[in-house]
Structure formats: structure tokens, C-alpha cells
Amino acid sequence: MAAESLEHVVIMEQREKENSFIIFDKEFNVKASTDTIPEEWLDRYRGWINNSTSLLEGRTDFVDTIAHHIAHVWSFEPLIVDGQVIGYLFIDQDTGNFEETRQNLLVITMIMGIFTLMLSGILAIFFSRKITFPLVQARNLTRTIAKGNFDVQLSSKGKDELADLMNNISSMARQLKGYRDTRQQFLSNVSHDLRTPLTYIKAYAALLKDQKVETDLVQEQSSIIYQEAIRMESLVKDLFQLMKLEEGKVSMNIQKVELVDFIKGVTKKVKLLADEKKIGLHVSSSHVDIISSIDPEQLERALLNILNNGIRHTAPGGRIELDIKKLKNKITIRIKDNGEGIPAESRPHIWDRFYRVDKSRSTKQGGSGLGLAITKQIIERHGGDIQIESTVHVGTTFIIHLYRGSE
Ligand code: ADP
């Protein structure tokens, strides 16, 4: 840079009071400076430059002098023309602007810190409310449920874990209500079904006891007493069996049995009943030998329930077909009748205890209303499942799947 240009820079810098801009010649005489600098300061600058490791390389440092309230930056560069040092350019720049910016930044950082703290406080309160509110609601509702009031309504619109929890509590309350209602229904059915035969037994026994009756009448009435006693006995037996099955107290006597012969044997037990109504019973199978691990006594009971129902709900001259299929990992038993069928709205309930499609013919023509509940339990205890397909006036098909294990 030419010496005139440097002098021009010095003139420009004179406007900045905080800065000192000096050009020394190589003997450290001041050639130009931004303002008149006291000799004492010039000596300090000269001393600082001379203390540098090399005068040829220049130097820049923060200098903290007592006279300065804030640190200054001192810097010098040798002025070299044609490879010869002709002087030195020296700058004394205070860091006031930096300091001011630093202070400003500190204030901004503090304000932002306080703001962030406040915001996070508000957010923490908001979210903890958002979390605790449904929990408090859930606690109150579970207390209500514990007191036996199951008609609780939980509002949960979200899709998070809390909404899940609320929905689970709601469905638990619904299930408990369902259990309570069915238990009450169950008890009222039990007492009703036991009361009916008991009324007959009591009435006819009283008649026999008090009256001098003819022999025919005695026979008629005592046979009613006998039938009702049998019905009551079978109802109590069914109830007992179902309770034991539901509680898992029936021990299974699993044996390897050839199913086709076994099912043919079961149908023989209802043949007389079917013959009375001229209902044909037909058994077919995909294989001759279908070995399955079953509890023969239990499965016979399940199949007899289905067959007795089929005969009961099929018009004289009808037909019941049993088909056994062996597939890769399961055995399917289909029991199909061409009877009255089951209306769609009743189909989901036929497995319920005491459920009868036609309530009016309950006790006279029907069974205990426990048959299919027992059947389902037995099939499920075998690890299988049972389904139903039915069309009113066309017929009903029960489909049992038994899953093949090691046999
Ligand atoms: P129930 O002792 O009354 O037969 P179940 O539990 O065995 O009780 O059957 C429940 C109800 O399902 C029956 O009352 C009957 O209305 C209906 N049902 C069962 N099997 C058949 C069928 N094969 N055809 C038509 N309805 C049937």
C-alpha cells in the first residue's frame, strides 16, 4: 500500500475517536496519526511493538491497561517496500462496540431465558393438567364402578395411552354390567325353571294326598309328577355341568378315538327319537379313518345336544346330515338339518344360558335352554370352536372345528 493511501486511511479514521491509527517510520517517529497522541502513549506503543518476537511479522493482542476501562486491541504491521521495512502501521482499537454487543447479547439471552422459563412453566402446568385431569376423572369413575354403579360414561376423544385407558375402563364397566345383568337373568331363569316343575309336583302330590281319586287319574297325575321330577333333575344336572365347565372343574379324559365310528355310535342313540318323527339321519366322511384326541363322554354330550335340537326343530319327514372332514390341521364336523332355522337376531344369543328362540314353548317342548351353552363350553375345552349357519324355513348347520395336534 502506498504511503499516501495510508495517510488517507489515517485521515478517514480520525472520525473514530476510540481508535488510534499511527504510521511510524522505521525509526519509530510518527509520520501520521489520527489525532495528537501524548508522547507517553507513543512510547508505550513503541515499547509494545519492540517487545514483539519479530518486527517483520506484525502482531495483534488484547491489551488491558488501567487507563482503559475496557480492553483494547493493539495491532501493528510492518510497511515493506521493495523488500525493505520503511515503517510500521499501528492501530489501537477499543473493544467498546464488541462490549456493547456482548452486553446486549447478554440482556437478550437473559430475557429469552426468563421467557423460556415462563413458557416452559406454563406448558408444564398445561400438560400436567392435561395428563392429570383424565387420571383424576378415571380415579373417580373407578370408585363409582367399585360402588356398583356401572352406568358410567367416559369421554375420551384422543388416540393416546390415556384415551386407551379410558376406553378400557369404559369397556370394563360395560362388561361388569353385562356380567351383573346376566347373573341376575341367570338367577331369575333358574328360579323360574325350578319353580315350574315344582309347582306341578306340589299340586299333583297334594291332589293325590287329599282326594280319593280313581286309578286312571292317579296314574295320569303321578306320571306328570314323574316327568316333572325328571325334567327338574335334568335341569339341575345341566346347570351343575355348565357351572363345572365354566369354572374349568371338569377334568378331561382325552383319548384317541376314530371319529367316524364314534359319531355313527352317537347318532344311534337318537335314532329312536328321529324315527318317531320320520327324520333321516345320515353320516358321511372324507376319510374312513379319522383319529382325533377327544374326551368321548364330553363330545358325545355336545353332539347329542345338537342332534336333539335338530330333531326337535325339524318337521316330520326332515333330514339331518352329519359330515366329517379331515383337513391338514383340523377336523370339521358339520351337522345340518332342514328344519325351521334360527332368525338372524337370535343367532348370536343361542349360546347364552337359558336362551330360547321361542320363549313360549320353553318348558313344554324345549330342553333346559342350557344345551348349546354346554356344547360350546365342551368344544372350547377341546381347543376347538363352533359356529352356526342358519336360514329360517331352510335349516341350520352347526360347524365344529377340532384342531389336530400330535395324533
Ligand atoms: P334348548 O334346551 O331350549 O334346546 P339350547 O341351548 O339347546 O336350548 O338351544 C337354544 C335355542 O336355540 C333353542 O331354544 C332353539 O330355539 C334354538 N335352536 C337350537 N338348535 C336349533 C336348530 N337345529 N334349529 C332351530 N333352532 C334351534
Residues whose N, C-alpha, C, O or C-beta is under 5 A from the ligand:
A	BS01	ADP	N309 G310 H313 G339 G341 I342 I350 Y355 R356 V357 D358 G366 G367 S368 G369 L370 G371 L372 A373 T396
